[in-house]
Amino acid sequence: MSRIVQSHWLGKLFGSIFTRLLLVLILTGLCINMLVGGFFRHFYASQKALFQTNLTQYASYLVQDLGSPPNFERAQALSAELAIGIGYEGLESTWTTSEEIVSIDTYRKHVWRRHKANLVGEYHDHYFLLFNQGPDQFVFVIDEIDDTRQTLFVLGLLVLLTVVLGIAYWAIRRILHPIRWLNEGVQQISQGNLNHEVPARRVDELGDLARAFNAMTARIRHMLRSKEQLLLDVSHELRSPLTRVKVALEFMSKNKIRQNIHEDISEMETMIGEILENARLRSEHGHLEVQPVNLMDLIKQETEGLTCQAPGIDLQWLPQEVMLPLDTDRVCIVLKNILSNALKYSDAEKRSVKVTYESQNEFAVLHIRDFGAGIPPEELPYIFEPFYRVDKSRSKDTGGYGLGLNLCKTIMDAHHGKIEVESTLGEGTQVSLFFPKVLTASQ
């Protein structure tokens, strides 16, 4: 289970457009930094080669200035004036202008470039040039190499580039932030919250999209309210003619036709009652009449009149008392609907309907399990919609008008609880009713 959750979390993380945008900017930053670093490295190498050429040319001038044989006093003066060390090895004498200068053979071991007959290298953080003038050999040692400034410059440039990319990412996230608002809005609408509106303060294309989204949800709300109002008005208008028909039936002789008409009228009255009850619960005046009630008493009350129906109801290990804040009449409607459906869709020759209780944190959960034919998986998401039935033939033998479960959901929502359905074809269906243990302020 943890692996599935982790995989889902990773998929959601790397599937985010903002994560992908961040990765693109990171890769872009790495490429830019590598290109800048490579450029400066190449530039530094080319400048070093130019420096070596100039150094060789300059050394030839110094050798000419020292004379032949080279004058030690003149070498000392040039060394002090130019801040370089000069070493000389010849047939007649050997001298150096600084005690830090070692033998020419030592410098030869650290040569990394040859320029014509001269050798250039680096030893103990000093550049040196080995210059041959016939049998005479000179070494010119330049003062200590200081690359700190160049290194800091390059590092500072790379840091600035990274900061610029970070600011660019922040700016892009801010520009694209309405996408998060729209995503949240879509989720809210998918959960049935049609009153949710996304912020539409922007004046760009994303702001236009947000305003179009809000206009769309407003239009949907208007259409649904118009539909509900029409259904409610029709239901009210049908009550009077149905009452007149019932009165007229009382003057008819008792026969099969009278009985069929009476049954049809009863079904229509039930449907109208469920429609009006739904409307009352959703209106601002349809508050619940909540009081502390023993849920177990309600279960026993509703099962007493159904025990004679096959395959029967089995109350398993129910506690004696579970006191909850409930609207008794409306919870009885839920229990009656769920238990009646469980018996209706159960095979009379199979196991009886099982009713169990479970306590879960803030909810008291009632499980009602039948062992009937089950509900196809593709039908489960729609079973709470009004007038929806799994049996598309809409036969009286397989159900009512498709309002029962919708009313049950409305009642459970009004209690700030919930109703869940699990079903497997050929094995049966379990309906779970979640009742809150504590009365909330909104109730």
N, C-alpha and C positions, 0 to 999 in steps of 0.2 A: 504493500500500500504506500509506504514512504517513497519507494522508487517511482511509483506512478505520480505522486504529488510533486516530487522533485523534477521529474521529466516534464510535467505540465508547467511548473514554474519556470524552468529553463526555456521551454518552448515559447512561453508568453514573453519572457525577457528578451530573447533574441529575435522574436517576431515583431517586437515593437519598432515602429518607424524611428523613434528617438534613439533607441539603442543602435540601430543601423546607421543613423546619422552620426552618432558619436564615433562608431567604428570607422566610418569613412573619414571623418575629420582627424582621428588618430593616425590612420594610415597616411593621409595627406600630410600631416605634420611630420611623420617619420620620413617620408619621401623628401619633403622640403628641407628638413634638417640634414639628411644625408647628402642632398645636392649642394646645399650651402657649405657643409663641411668638406665635401669633395672639391668644390670650387676653390675654397681657401687653401686646401692642401696643395692643389695643383698650382695655384697662384704663388704659394710660398715656395714650392719647389722651383718654379721658373725664376722667381726672384733670387733664390739661392744660387742658381746656375749663373745668372747675370752678375751676382755679387762675386762669385768665384772668378769670372773673367776679368772683372774690374780689379779684383785683388791681385791677380797675376800681373796685370799691366802696371799696377801701382808698385808692386814689389820690384819690378825691373827698374823703375825710376829710383827707388831707394838704393838698390845695389849700385847704380851709377853714381848716386850722390855719395855713397860711402867710399868710393874710389877703389883703386887696386894697388896694393892690397887694401882691404877695408880698414877704415880708421875707427878704432874703438871709441875714442872720445866723441867723434861725430855720431857714431851709433848710439851712444848714451844720450846725446842731445836730442836726436830724433825720437828715441824711445820715450823720453820724458815729454817731448812736445806733442807726439802723436798718440800717446797712451798705448803703445804696442811694445811687445818684447822681441828682441832680436838676438838670435844665436848664430854663431859662425864656427864652421869647422873647415880648416884648410891644411895645406901641407906644412905651413910654418907655425901656425898658431890656432888656438881654439878659445873662444870667449862667449860670454852671454851678458846681456844687459840686466838680467833679472835672475835671482836665485831659483825662481819657480820653473825656469826653462830646463828641460831634461835633455838627454842626448838625442841626436837626430835619429838614431836607430830605434829609439823608443817611439818616436813620432811615426816612423814608417809602419809600425804595427797597427796604427789607428787611421790609416788613410782610407777614405771612402770615395775619392774621385781623382782621376788624373786629368790634368789640363795641360796638353802638349807635353813638355818635359818636366812639368812641375806637378807636385802632389798636394791635394787639399784634403783635410780631415778635421777631426774633432777629438780633443783629448782633455779630460777633466774640465768640461764645460767651457773650453776655449777653442775657437777656430785656429787652425795653423796652416801655413803654407810652406812647403819644402821647395826651395828655389835653388836650382843648379846653375852655376856660372863657371863652366869649365871644371877645373878640379876643386873649386870652392863650392861649399854647400851652406846655404843660409836657411834659417827657420824664422819665420815671422809669426808671432803669436798675438792674436787679437785679444783684447780684454774679455772678461767673462761674458758669456752669451746670456742675454736676458730676453727670454720669449714670454715672460709673464704677461706683459701688456697685450701682445698679440693673442695669447691664449684666452685671457679674460675678455678680449674684444669678441672673439669667436663665440665663446660660451655665452656672453651677454646677448649676442645677436640671436643665438639659438633659443635662449630663454624668452626673448622678446617675441620671436616667431611663435613659440608655444603659447604665450599669453594672448597674442593676437588671435590664434586659432581657438583658444578657450573662449574669448569674448565673442568670436563669430558663432561658436556653438550656442552660447547663451542667448545671443541675439536671434538665432534661427529658432531655438526652442520657444522664445517669447513670441516670435511671429507666428509659429505653428501651434501655440497653446490652445487656440479655439478648437483644434482637432480633439484635444482631450475633453473639452466641454461637450462637443458634439457626440463623442463616444459615450460619455456619461449620460447624455440625453437619450441616446438610442437605447441604452440599457434600462433607463427609467421607463421609457415608453414600452419596451418589451415586457417589463414587469407590471404594466397596467397603470402606471402613474402618468396619466395624460395631462396633468396640470403642471408638469415640469417644463421649465423654459430655460434655454441656454443663454448665457450673456451675449448680447449683440451690440456691444459698444464700439466695435471696430468699424472702420469705414472702408475696409479693403474687401477683396473677394470673399475671404473667410467670414467677414462680418455679414456680407450679403447672404452667404450660405446659412449662417446662424439665424438670420431673420427669416429666410425661407423655411428653415426647419420649424421655427416657432409658429409661423403662419400655417404650416402643414398640420402641426399638432392641434392648433386652434380649430382648424377646419374639421379634423377628425373628431375632436370633442363635440363640436356643433352637430356633426352628422349623427354621432352616437346618442347625444341627448335628444335630438329630434326623433330618432328611431325609438328610443325608450319612451319618450312622451307620447308618440303615436300609439305604441303598444299599450301604454297605460290608459290613454283615452279610449281606445277600442275596448279594453277590458271593462272599463267603467260603463261604457255604453251597452255592453252585452249583458250586464247584470239584469237590467230591467226586462228585456225581452225574454231572458231565461226564466225569470220569476213568473212572467205571464204564461209562458209555456207550461211551467210546473203546475200553475193553478188550473190551466185548461186540462192537463192530464188527469187531475182529480175527478173530472166529470166524465172521463172515458171509462169504458168497461175494461176490466182487467183481462188482458190477453198478452200474447207474445210481442205484438207491436208496441203496446204501451210500456212493457218492461224494457224493450230495447231503447226506446226514446228516453225513458227515465235514466237508464245507465249512461247514455250519451250525454245527457244534461249534467249528471253527476260528475262525469269526467271533465266537462267544460268548466263546471264550477270549481273543481279542484285546480285546473290549469289557471283560471282567472285568479283564484286565491293565492297561488304561488307567485304569479306575476305581481300582484298588488303587495304581497309581503316583501318581495324583493325590492320593490320601489320604496316601500316604507323604510326598510333598513338602510337604504342608500341616501334617503333624504335627510335633511338637517333636523327633522322632527321625529325621526324614527329611532330614538334612543332605546337601548335595552333596559329592561326592568330587572336589574341585577340584585341578587340577594344570596347569602350563603346557603348552598344546597348540597345535599349528599348525592354525589354522582351515582353511587351504587344503587340508591333507591330509584333513581330515574331509569337506570338500566333494567332493573327487575320489573319496574312498572311497564316498560315498553315490551319486554319479552314475554310477559304473562299472556298477552293476547295472541302471541305468535307461536307458542310452543306446540300448538296442534298442527302446524303446517310442516310437512316433510321438507327436508330431512331433520328438522328440529334445531334447537339452539342449545349449545353447551357452554355454560358459564364456568370458566376454569379458574380456580384459585383467586377469586376476587376478594379484596379486603372488605371488611364490614362497613367502613366509613371512609369516604374521601370528600371532605368539605371544600367546595370551590365556589367562587363568585360567578353565578350563572343566571341567565334568563331561562326559567324553567320551561315555559311553553315553547320557546324557540329551540332549546336543546332537545326537547322531546321530538320536535319536527325532524331534527337531524337524525336522532337515533332511530326513529320510525322509518325514515327513508332508507338509511343504510342497511338496517336489519331486513327490511322488506325486499330490497334489491338482492341481498345475500341469499335469502331463501328462494327468491324468484329464479335466480340464475344458477342455483345449485341442483345437482342431480339428486332426485328423491332417494335413490338407492345408495348414494355415497355417504361419506361422513357428514355429521351435522355441522352447522355453522359454529365456529369457535370464537368466544369472546374472552379476551385477556386484558389485564391492566398492567401498566408499567409506569414507574415514576422516573422522570428525566429532568434533572436540574429544575428549571422554572416551569416545566410542563407536567401535567398529568395526562398520560397517553392511553387511549383506549383502542385496542386492536380488534377489528372484526374481520374474521377470516372465513371465506367459503372455499369449497373444493369443486367449483363448477368448471365451465368451459374456459374461463379466463377472457381477457381483453387483448386484442392484437396490439403489439407495441406501437404501431404507427397511429393507433387511435387514442392512446393514453393522454397525449398533450391537449386533446380537445374535449375530453369528457365533461369538463366543468363549464363549457360554453352553453349559453341558453339555446334550447331547441336542438341540441346536438344529440344524435343517437348513433350507437354503433351499428344497430340494425337499420340499414338504409331503406328497407321496405316500410318502416314505421308501422309495423303490425301491432295491433293491440295486445297480441299474445306475448310480445317480447318487450313491452315497456310502455311508458306513458308518452308525454310530449317532450321529454328531454329537459325538463325544468327542475327536477328533483335535486340533482347533484349541484346545479348552479345555485339553488337556494341554500343548500347545505354549506357550500363554500362561503356564500354571503354571510350566513349566520356565524360561521366560525371566524371569519375575518372581523365581524363586528365585535366578537369576544376577544379580539387580538390573539386568536389562536390560529390554527391552520389544519388543513386536511390533506393527507397524502394517500396516493393509491399505488400499490404494487401488484402486478399481475403477470402470470405466466400461462400461456395457452395450454389448455389441457390439464392444468394443475389447480387453477383457482385464482382468487383475487383477495388481497388484504387491504382494507381501508383503515387508516390510522387517524384518529381524532386527537389533536393536541389542544388541551385546555390549559390556559394559564393559571398558575396556583395563586397569583397575587393580583388583586384588582388594580389596574393602572388608572392614572389620573384622567386620561381621555375617556375612560368608560363611565 
